[in-house]
Amino acid sequence: MKRNFFLVFALALPIFALASCGKEPFKNPGDYLGGGGTGEIANGAEDVTDGIKDAFSDPDLSALSENTSAAGAVTVSPDEGLSTLSESGTYLFRGSYGGIALGADGLNLHLIFDGATIERADGVALDGSGYKNAKVVVTLLGENSAVSADGENGIHIKGALSFNGSGSLSVESGKNAVKVTKGLEIVDCSLALTAENHAISALSVSACDCEINVLSAGKDGINAECDDKTTAFTTDEGYVCLKNVSYTCETAGDGIQADTVVYIVGGTYDIRTNGVFVADTAANRADYELTADDFRYIKSGNSYQKVASDYRGGSLYALAQGCKGIKVGEIEYPDPNDEEKEITVTEGDYSVIIGSGTFTIDSSDDAIHANSGNLRVDGGTFTISTYDDALTSDVLTKITGGEITVTKSYEGIEGGYVEIAGGTVNITAQDDGINAASDDKSVTEHIIIAGGKVYVDAGGDGIDSNGTILISGGETYVAGPTSNMDASLDTESGGAVVTGGYPFAVGPLGMVETPAQNSTQCVLSFARNQSIAAGTNLTLTDGEGNTIMTFRTPKACQSVILSCPELEKGKSYRLYGGDSSLCEFTVESIITSVGSSGGIGNPGGNPSGGPGGRPSGTRPGGPWG
């Protein structure tokens, strides 16, 4: 659903508040140096989490978790026909039913399912679609309650719906498994959902301490979409909040999709999206509303591979629909000054926030995607495999903690701005490992690495910014491309500035970019014409032979760029490839360049002293050792 938007993006959700961040939260790295700053990024997790830590201690949710008693309930006798409820109250269902329907507007119902089976062949199984403003609580007391509907929604409520209890419910449907026009809340219980369309479709979704298993869905696993009549941005709807949820899904659409915010803390999330690819034909363009830019994949055996936009090879394919792992969509609302103008949210706040949890995402499309607003990861463990980007946002992608492992991607981490302040990030990418790029000409792109451990193995540029790069802390290891058309570090303007940390980047000779002269921490840029073999231990030692840094390159390289606080002007150092000395140098300026196209050293030659002193591994070292 696309809408235009002209308001300032300022979130103030009724159940949680989010920290604000300006459109350009960090300036050109050179500004830090001129102003005496360090380029450090405050962890700032409290900025986001303090306002939302009480999200699931809200009185309504606490009461929902406790409201499971069947005392005083009216027992509804099993019936092969349709059981119609026309008065508010508490009703107990045991046995088999041919359907349950609401019979009036504004009903307040508490339905107790204790081993109930509701099966309807000619309509919605739990049907509240004919009357509005309902408030329905479904308590699951027993195991194996089931709802099924052929060719229709399994459960459809025009109003609000809640699930609670210690039991389980399976829903199978020919359309949406659970469809709610207002908010959906889920606590404590277990749901297993199978749907031809969305597994869950609601105005907003809040879930806590429960299990949601999407066995299959033709569209999204969880979909929270603003009302079609919404003409101004609001935070009362369109969000997904999950706390300590066990969520698994197999979908042809998005695993989790929201119009405004996705917030996740705790729990386990196993998300697999299986996209449908279609060939570039006139019929497919018309049927799936695709353009030439959508056809970016080639078939590779039984799978698909994304290619560059200027690819001129064989047949091209496109995804028939979006199938991202976790996504906040493009939020647009009408501009009253211009009915034709489309203005997308590009300001301020975080639209995807992950505080903790364990995530396994295998997606045909982007794994985690903020199409409006910013993406933030403060913690959690992630294992990601995707045909497209692993973590991407249109504005700011920020990582302050967690363990992120990207085993396969087209690009690893992307945003108009990318900032890493903590955690461990290990990226394998077909193209760029970390990329700062934006279609918004007002954005001055940057990448800032101020902490944590970052490992990049990229087929394209290792770290690529359409603006600037600042490395001010942490450990950064980059195994760049083997092609001379790309580089381990690449900037469009302003260069890469190093003010701290332990960066160690290897790559080819063709596009080597040496860090900028306005760096404040000394840098070695070494180049040689001969190739250094994959698997070679590259080690920096001081004048006494003590190891300072070590990095085993996972691929052949010809250039090495490194920096560390131990490099001091006037002192001598040696760089080794295995046991062979590649070069000996004395630091005389911020940037020390050693080597030429003729090359220096020979890793296969006889040792020249060899790195000694402090054992390898007691100083920063790469992950491929």
C-alpha positions in Angstrom: 0.0 0.0 0.0 1.6 3.3 -1.2 0.8 6.7 0.2 2.3 10.1 0.0 3.7 11.7 3.1 4.7 15.2 4.1 4.8 15.2 7.9 7.9 14.9 10.1 8.5 11.3 11.1 8.2 11.5 14.9 7.2 8.2 16.6 5.3 8.3 19.8 3.7 4.9 19.9 1.1 4.4 22.7 2.9 1.3 24.0 6.5 2.5 23.4 8.4 5.6 22.6 11.3 5.7 20.2 14.4 7.9 20.2 14.7 10.6 17.5 17.6 10.9 15.2 18.1 13.6 12.7 18.2 13.0 9.0 22.0 13.5 8.9 23.1 12.4 12.5 26.8 12.4 11.6 28.5 14.9 9.3 31.5 14.5 7.1 34.3 12.7 9.1 36.5 15.7 8.5 34.2 17.7 10.7 35.1 15.5 13.6 38.8 16.2 13.1 38.4 19.9 12.6 36.3 20.2 15.7 38.6 18.1 17.8 36.1 15.2 18.0 37.0 11.5 17.8 34.3 10.2 15.6 33.0 8.0 18.4 29.4 6.8 18.4 27.8 6.6 21.7 26.2 3.2 22.3 23.0 4.9 23.1 20.9 1.8 23.5 19.0 3.4 26.3 17.9 6.1 23.9 15.7 3.5 22.2 15.1 0.8 24.8 14.2 2.9 27.9 11.1 4.2 26.2 9.9 0.7 25.2 11.1 -1.6 27.9 7.6 -1.5 29.5 5.9 -2.3 26.2 4.6 -5.7 27.4 3.9 -4.7 31.0 1.1 -2.6 29.7 -2.0 -3.2 32.0 -4.1 -4.5 29.1 -1.5 -7.1 28.1 -0.9 -8.1 31.7 -4.6 -8.5 32.2 -4.9 -10.5 29.0 -2.3 -13.0 30.1 -4.2 -13.6 33.3 -7.7 -13.6 31.8 -8.0 -17.3 31.1 -10.7 -18.4 33.5 -13.7 -20.3 32.0 -15.8 -19.7 35.2 -19.3 -18.7 34.4 -18.9 -19.5 30.7 -21.9 -20.6 28.6 -21.1 -24.0 27.1 -21.9 -24.1 23.4 -23.0 -27.5 22.4 -21.1 -29.1 19.4 -23.0 -28.4 16.2 -22.4 -29.2 12.5 -24.2 -26.0 11.6 -23.2 -22.4 12.3 -23.2 -21.2 15.9 -24.2 -17.6 16.0 -23.3 -15.3 19.0 -25.5 -12.2 19.3 -24.8 -11.2 22.9 -21.6 -10.3 24.7 -20.3 -12.8 27.2 -18.0 -15.8 27.8 -18.5 -19.0 25.8 -16.9 -22.4 26.1 -16.3 -24.6 23.0 -15.5 -28.3 23.2 -15.9 -30.7 20.3 -16.7 -30.1 16.6 -18.5 -27.1 15.1 -19.5 -26.1 11.6 -18.5 -22.5 12.2 -18.9 -19.6 14.7 -20.3 -16.3 13.6 -20.8 -13.0 15.4 -24.4 -11.7 15.1 -24.3 -8.1 16.2 -22.1 -4.9 16.2 -19.9 -4.0 19.2 -19.8 -7.5 20.8 -17.4 -8.1 23.7 -16.7 -11.8 23.6 -14.5 -14.2 25.6 -14.3 -17.5 23.7 -12.7 -20.5 25.5 -11.4 -23.2 23.1 -10.7 -26.4 24.9 -9.9 -29.0 22.2 -12.4 -27.3 19.9 -12.5 -27.9 16.1 -14.2 -25.3 13.9 -14.4 -26.3 10.3 -16.4 -24.5 7.6 -16.4 -25.3 3.9 -18.5 -22.3 2.7 -17.3 -19.3 4.6 -15.1 -17.9 7.4 -14.7 -20.4 10.2 -14.7 -17.8 13.0 -16.6 -15.1 11.3 -16.8 -11.6 12.6 -16.7 -10.0 9.1 -20.4 -9.1 9.0 -20.4 -6.9 12.1 -18.0 -4.2 13.3 -16.3 -2.9 16.5 -16.0 -6.3 18.1 -13.6 -7.1 20.9 -12.8 -10.8 20.9 -10.5 -12.7 23.3 -9.8 -16.4 22.4 -8.4 -18.4 25.3 -6.7 -21.7 24.4 -6.9 -24.1 27.3 -6.4 -27.4 25.7 -4.1 -28.8 23.0 -5.0 -29.2 19.4 -7.9 -26.8 18.9 -8.2 -26.2 15.2 -9.9 -23.8 12.7 -10.1 -24.4 9.0 -11.9 -22.7 6.1 -11.9 -23.7 2.4 -11.3 -20.7 0.1 -11.9 -18.1 2.8 -10.3 -16.5 5.9 -9.9 -18.9 8.8 -10.6 -16.1 11.4 -11.9 -12.7 10.4 -12.8 -10.1 13.0 -13.9 -6.5 12.2 -12.5 -5.1 15.5 -9.8 -6.2 17.9 -8.7 -9.8 18.5 -6.5 -11.4 21.3 -5.2 -14.9 21.9 -4.1 -16.1 25.3 -3.9 -19.3 27.4 -1.5 -22.2 27.6 -3.0 -24.2 24.8 -2.5 -24.4 21.0 -4.5 -23.6 17.9 -3.9 -24.5 14.3 -5.6 -22.4 11.5 -5.8 -23.4 7.9 -7.4 -21.2 5.3 -7.8 -20.5 1.6 -7.1 -16.8 2.2 -5.7 -15.3 5.4 -5.4 -17.5 8.4 -6.1 -14.6 10.8 -7.5 -11.3 9.6 -8.2 -8.4 12.0 -9.2 -4.9 11.1 -7.8 -3.4 14.3 -5.2 -4.7 16.7 -4.1 -8.3 17.3 -2.5 -9.3 20.6 -1.0 -12.8 21.3 0.3 -13.9 24.7 1.5 -17.2 26.1 -0.2 -19.6 23.7 0.9 -21.4 20.5 -0.4 -20.8 17.0 0.3 -22.9 13.9 -0.9 -21.2 10.7 -1.3 -22.2 7.0 -2.6 -19.7 4.5 -2.9 -19.0 0.8 -2.5 -15.3 1.5 -1.2 -13.7 4.8 -0.9 -15.9 7.8 -1.6 -12.9 10.0 -3.1 -9.6 8.7 -4.0 -6.9 11.2 -3.8 -3.1 11.8 -1.1 -3.8 14.4 0.4 -6.9 16.0 1.8 -7.2 19.6 3.0 -10.6 20.8 4.7 -11.7 24.0 5.9 -15.1 25.4 4.2 -17.1 22.8 4.9 -19.4 19.8 3.8 -18.5 16.2 4.6 -21.1 13.6 3.7 -20.1 10.0 3.8 -23.5 8.2 3.3 -21.8 4.9 1.9 -18.6 3.5 1.4 -17.4 -0.1 2.0 -13.8 1.1 3.4 -12.5 4.4 3.8 -14.4 7.6 2.9 -11.3 9.7 1.5 -8.2 8.0 0.6 -5.0 9.9 -0.8 -2.4 7.5 -2.3 1.0 8.1 -5.9 1.5 7.2 -6.7 2.5 3.6 -8.4 5.6 4.9 -5.3 6.9 6.8 -4.2 10.2 5.2 -1.7 11.3 7.8 1.1 9.4 9.5 0.1 7.9 12.8 1.8 5.5 15.2 -1.5 4.0 16.4 -1.3 1.4 13.7 0.9 -0.4 11.2 3.4 -1.7 13.7 4.7 -5.2 14.8 6.1 -5.6 18.4 7.4 -9.0 19.4 8.9 -9.8 22.8 10.3 -13.3 23.7 8.4 -14.9 20.8 9.3 -18.2 19.1 8.5 -17.4 15.5 9.1 -19.7 12.5 7.8 -19.1 9.0 7.9 -20.4 5.5 6.5 -17.8 3.2 6.4 -16.7 -0.5 6.0 -13.1 0.8 7.7 -11.2 3.7 8.4 -13.0 6.9 7.4 -9.9 9.0 6.0 -6.8 7.3 4.9 -3.5 8.9 3.9 -0.1 7.6 5.4 1.9 10.5 7.7 0.0 13.0 9.0 -3.4 13.7 10.4 -3.7 17.3 11.8 -7.1 18.5 13.4 -8.0 21.8 14.2 -11.5 22.9 12.9 -14.8 21.4 13.9 -16.9 18.4 13.1 -16.2 14.8 13.6 -18.7 12.0 12.4 -16.9 8.8 12.6 -18.5 5.4 11.1 -16.7 2.4 10.9 -18.6 -0.9 10.4 -16.1 -3.7 8.8 -16.9 -7.0 11.0 -15.8 -9.9 9.5 -15.0 -13.3 11.2 -14.5 -16.7 11.4 -11.1 -18.4 8.4 -11.2 -20.7 5.7 -8.7 -21.6 3.1 -10.8 -20.0 5.0 -11.1 -16.7 5.7 -7.4 -16.7 1.9 -6.7 -17.0 0.7 -9.5 -14.7 3.1 -8.7 -11.8 3.4 -4.9 -12.4 7.1 -5.2 -13.0 9.5 -2.8 -14.8 12.9 -3.4 -16.5 14.7 -2.5 -13.3 13.1 -5.4 -11.5 14.8 -8.0 -13.7 18.1 -8.3 -11.8 18.5 -12.1 -11.4 20.0 -14.9 -13.5 19.2 -18.5 -13.0 22.1 -20.5 -11.5 21.4 -24.2 -11.4 18.3 -24.6 -9.2 18.7 -21.1 -7.6 19.1 -17.5 -8.7 21.8 -14.9 -8.5 21.5 -11.2 -8.5 23.5 -9.3 -11.1 24.6 -5.7 -11.6 22.2 -3.3 -13.2 24.4 -3.1 -16.4 24.5 -6.9 -16.8 24.3 -7.8 -20.5 24.3 -11.6 -20.3 21.6 -14.2 -20.7 17.9 -14.3 -19.6 16.9 -12.2 -16.7 14.3 -12.9 -13.9 12.5 -10.9 -11.3 10.8 -11.7 -8.0 7.0 -11.9 -8.6 6.4 -10.2 -5.2 8.5 -8.9 -2.3 9.7 -11.6 0.0 12.0 -10.0 2.6 12.7 -11.5 6.0 11.8 -8.5 8.1 10.6 -5.3 6.5 9.1 -1.9 7.2 7.5 -0.7 4.0 7.5 2.5 2.1 5.2 4.9 4.0 3.6 7.5 1.8 0.7 9.9 2.3 -1.1 12.5 0.2 0.6 15.9 -0.1 -2.3 18.4 0.2 -0.3 20.8 -1.9 0.2 18.4 -4.8 -2.1 15.4 -5.3 0.4 13.9 -7.8 3.5 14.3 -5.6 4.8 11.3 -3.7 6.9 12.1 -0.6 8.4 9.2 1.3 9.4 9.2 4.9 13.2 9.9 5.0 13.4 11.6 8.4 14.5 10.9 11.9 13.3 7.9 13.7 14.0 4.2 13.8 11.5 2.0 11.9 13.2 -1.3 12.5 14.7 -1.9 16.0 16.1 -5.2 17.2 17.3 -5.3 20.9 18.0 -9.0 21.3 17.0 -12.4 20.1 18.3 -15.2 17.9 17.6 -14.9 14.2 18.1 -17.3 11.3 17.0 -15.7 8.1 17.2 -17.3 4.7 15.5 -15.0 2.2 15.2 -14.7 -1.6 14.9 -10.9 -1.1 16.5 -8.6 1.5 16.9 -10.1 5.0 16.2 -7.0 7.1 14.9 -3.9 5.3 13.8 -0.4 6.5 12.3 1.2 3.4 11.4 4.3 5.5 13.3 5.6 8.5 16.3 4.0 10.2 17.4 0.4 11.0 19.0 -0.3 14.4 20.5 -3.4 15.9 21.5 -3.2 19.6 21.9 -7.0 20.2 21.0 -10.5 19.2 22.6 -13.3 17.2 22.0 -13.4 13.5 22.7 -15.9 10.8 21.7 -14.5 7.4 21.7 -15.9 3.9 20.0 -13.9 1.1 20.1 -13.4 -2.6 20.0 -9.7 -2.0 21.0 -7.4 0.9 21.4 -8.6 4.5 20.7 -5.4 6.4 19.6 -2.3 4.5 17.8 1.0 5.0 17.0 4.0 3.0 18.4 6.3 5.7 20.6 5.1 8.6 21.7 1.5 9.3 23.2 1.5 12.8 24.7 -1.4 14.8 25.7 -1.0 18.4 25.9 -4.7 19.5 25.1 -8.3 18.7 26.7 -11.0 16.6 25.8 -10.8 12.9 27.0 -13.5 10.5 26.1 -13.0 6.8 27.0 -16.2 5.0 25.6 -15.1 1.7 24.4 -11.8 0.3 24.6 -9.5 -2.8 25.5 -6.6 -0.5 26.0 -7.1 3.2 25.1 -3.9 5.0 23.7 -0.9 3.2 22.2 2.5 4.0 22.5 6.2 3.2 24.5 6.2 6.4 26.1 3.1 8.0 27.4 3.3 11.6 28.9 0.5 13.6 29.6 1.1 17.3 29.8 -2.4 18.7 29.1 -6.1 18.3 30.7 -8.6 15.9 29.8 -8.3 12.2 31.0 -11.0 9.7 30.0 -10.4 6.1 30.3 -12.5 3.0 29.0 -10.5 -0.1 28.9 -11.1 -3.8 29.2 -7.3 -4.4 30.0 -4.7 -1.8 30.4 -5.7 1.8 29.4 -2.4 3.4 27.9 0.2 1.2 26.7 3.8 1.9 24.5 4.9 -1.0 21.3 6.9 -1.4 19.0 8.1 -4.2 18.3 11.2 -2.1 20.6 13.9 -3.4 20.4 15.8 -0.1 22.1 12.9 1.7 25.9 13.1 2.2 26.7 9.4 2.6 29.1 8.2 5.2 30.3 5.0 6.9 31.6 5.2 10.5 33.2 2.3 12.3 33.7 3.3 15.9 33.8 0.0 17.7 33.2 -3.7 17.6 34.7 -6.3 15.3 34.0 -6.1 11.5 35.0 -8.8 9.1 34.3 -8.4 5.4 34.8 -10.8 2.5 33.5 -9.1 -0.6 33.5 -9.8 -4.3 33.0 -6.1 -5.0 34.3 -3.2 -2.9 34.9 -4.2 0.6 33.8 -1.0 2.3 32.3 1.5 -0.2 30.8 4.9 0.5 29.4 7.4 -2.0 30.6 10.0 0.5 33.2 9.3 3.2 34.5 6.6 5.5 35.6 7.2 9.1 37.3 4.5 11.1 37.8 5.6 14.7 37.7 2.4 16.8 37.2 -1.3 16.9 38.8 -3.9 14.7 38.0 -3.9 10.9 39.3 -6.7 8.6 38.5 -6.4 4.9 39.3 -9.1 2.3 38.4 -7.1 -0.8 37.9 -8.3 -4.4 40.4 -10.0 -6.6 39.3 -8.0 -9.6 41.1 -4.7 -10.4 37.8 -3.0 -11.0 37.0 -2.7 -7.2 38.9 -2.0 -4.0 39.0 -3.0 -0.4 38.2 0.7 0.6 36.4 3.0 -1.7 35.1 6.5 -1.3 33.5 9.0 -3.6 34.6 12.2 -1.9 36.6 13.1 1.2 38.5 9.8 1.4 38.8 7.3 4.2 39.8 8.9 7.5 41.5 6.8 10.2 41.5 8.2 13.7 41.7 5.0 15.8 41.1 1.3 15.9 42.7 -1.6 14.0 41.8 -1.5 10.3 43.5 -4.2 8.1 42.4 -4.3 4.5 43.7 -6.4 1.6 42.8 -6.3 -2.1 44.1 -5.9 -5.7 46.3 -3.2 -7.1 44.0 -1.7 -9.7 41.8 0.5 -7.6 43.8 0.9 -4.3 42.6 3.9 -2.3 45.1 5.0 0.4 43.4 6.6 3.5 43.3 10.4 3.6 46.1 12.6 4.8 43.9 14.2 7.4 43.8 10.9 9.3 45.2 11.2 12.8 46.4 7.6 13.3 49.4 6.4 11.3 48.6 4.2 8.3 50.7 1.7 6.2 49.8 1.3 2.6 51.8 -1.6 1.0 51.6 -2.7 -2.6 53.4 -5.2 -4.7 53.0 -6.5 -8.2 53.3 -10.2 -7.3 50.2 -11.9 -5.7 50.2 -12.8 -2.1 48.6 -16.3 -1.9 45.3 -17.0 -0.2 45.8 -18.3 3.3 48.9 -16.3 3.9 49.3 -14.9 7.5 50.0 -11.2 7.2 51.7 -10.0 10.4 52.9 -6.6 11.5 55.7 -6.6 14.1 57.6 -3.8 15.9 61.3 -3.2 15.8 61.8 -6.0 18.4 59.9 -8.6 16.5 56.8 -8.4 18.7 53.5 -9.1 16.9 51.2 -6.1 16.8 48.5 -7.3 14.3 47.9 -10.5 12.3 45.4 -11.3 9.6 45.2 -14.5 7.4 44.0 -13.3 4.0 41.2 -15.7 2.7 42.0 -14.8 -0.9 45.0 -13.7 -3.0 45.9 -10.0 -2.7 48.5 -7.4 -3.9 47.8 -4.5 -1.5 47.7 -4.2 2.2 46.4 -1.2 4.2 46.6 -1.3 7.9 46.6 1.1 10.9 46.9 0.8 14.7 47.7 2.9 17.7 51.1 1.2 18.0 52.4 2.8 14.8 54.4 5.8 15.9 56.4 8.3 13.9 60.2 7.7 14.0 59.9 4.0 14.8 60.6 1.0 12.5 58.3 -2.0 11.7 58.2 -5.0 9.5 55.3 -6.6 7.6 55.5 -10.4 7.0 53.8 -12.7 4.6 54.0 -16.1 6.4 57.6 -16.3 7.5 58.9 -14.1 4.8 59.5 -10.4 5.2 57.4 -8.3 2.7 58.9 -5.0 3.8 60.6 -3.1 6.6 59.6 0.6 7.0 60.0 3.5 9.3 57.0 5.7 10.0 57.8 9.3 9.0 54.3 10.7 8.4 50.6 9.9 8.9 50.6 7.9 5.6 53.5 5.6 4.9 53.4 4.1 1.4 55.7 1.2 0.6 56.2 -0.8 -2.6 55.6 -0.2 -6.2 54.3 -2.0 -9.3 57.6 -3.9 -9.3 56.7 -5.4 -6.0 58.7 -6.0 -2.8 59.4 -9.3 -1.0 58.5 -12.8 -1.7 56.3 -14.8 0.7 57.7 -18.0 -0.7 61.3 -17.0 0.0 63.5 -17.8 3.0 62.5 -16.4 6.4 64.1 -13.2 7.4 63.9 -13.4 11.2 60.1 -14.2 11.2 57.5 -12.6 13.5 58.4 -13.4 17.1 58.0 -12.0 20.6 54.4 -11.7 21.6 52.5 -14.7 20.4 50.1 -14.3 17.5 46.5 -13.9 18.7 47.2 -11.7 21.7 46.7 -8.7 19.4 43.9 -8.1 17.0 43.7 -10.7 14.3 41.3 -11.7 11.5 38.7 -14.5 11.6 40.3 -16.6 8.9 43.2 -17.9 10.8 
